[in-house]
Amino acid sequence: MATKRDYYEVLGVARDASEEDIKKAYRRLAMKHHPDRNPDSKESEEKFKEAKEAYEVLSEAEKRRAYDAYGHAGVNPQMGGMGGDAGFGGFAEAFGDIFGDIFGGGSGRGRSNVYRGADLRYNLEITLEQAARGTETKIRIPAMEECETCHGSGAKPGTQPKTCTTCGGTGAVRMSQGFFSIQQSCPTCHGSGRMVSDPCRACAGAGRVKRHKTLSVKIPAGIDEGDRIRLGGEGEAGVNGGPPGDLYVVIHLREHAVFQRDGNDLHCQMPVSFATAALGGDIEIPTLDGQAKVRIPAETQTGQVLRLRGKGIKGVRAAHPGDLLCEIVVETPVKLTERQRELLREFEALSAANGDRHNPRAKSFMDKVRDFFAG
């Protein structure tokens, strides 16, 4: 199995890079390796996926801390990390529990028997139009909620959990051998400090049940790829009366048929006919708000970029909208009639008579070729 590259190396940023630097680096790579711009490049596709994976980790404070501490293992969901909907900080918590048991620190769960529910992550894909204008949508998520039958106690209605006789309700036991002493989770109550002799049938004594809930999410206008919306208290329910965690809705932009977003700017390519590029003329360019008429100057070349100011996206924190940058692509005509062919041959013959004047780029290129071979 191939070894994963360091996420900071993938994005080309320092380990102390700011969130804005990380976002800019990701945007630059995403634009460069986007599948729409490199449809036949497997290498670009892999680099695009690699950059996206690195950005999803380094753009979130909790994931970034775990990655800085434990590397790729810290964000690997199969190792108890923070990937998927497993919540945040799982890997760090696991190590904290281990060292706490050995050295007597612990995470505090056994001592208080009350702890906060896990945070959850939901990946929401929206269109570019929805991101630009803002919208409101509903999502359906699975989550652990407090059991309504036993109200989180885990005991059958009419009964109460009892204090664990092994640990006396602390959730931890201490084992000594000579001068060496270690503390570990109570093997009887598994750190809860309580024992349920007659468990609730609805939750099998867990005090929580898995349910699906529907939530309404307001998406502000201008939101961008990787931005997060926090829904406080909508994560998993706490244990033994602890507060619930939060739900983080992470935004992902669906690929657009026409535009690519770069911050608050939009990019697109516009094909124009050979005659329009040579003679100039008016063309209509698509924008998110409809069509915009633009005058193409005479003798326009492929690759020339027209900037439509204010036709981009107004970011969440931006004072003004970005621009629309339209790259001109001169289209070679196809499926020509015989008459069209005759006219083009005549045009070529007339142009060849004074080629240096009509084709300066070709002349410049050939001069460089001659200089190269002459040297």
Summary of the structure (lengths in Angstrom):
residues: 375
radius of gyration: 31.0
end to end distance: 48.8
largest distance: 104.2
contacts: 1071
relative contact order: 0.10
helix: 32%
strand: 27%
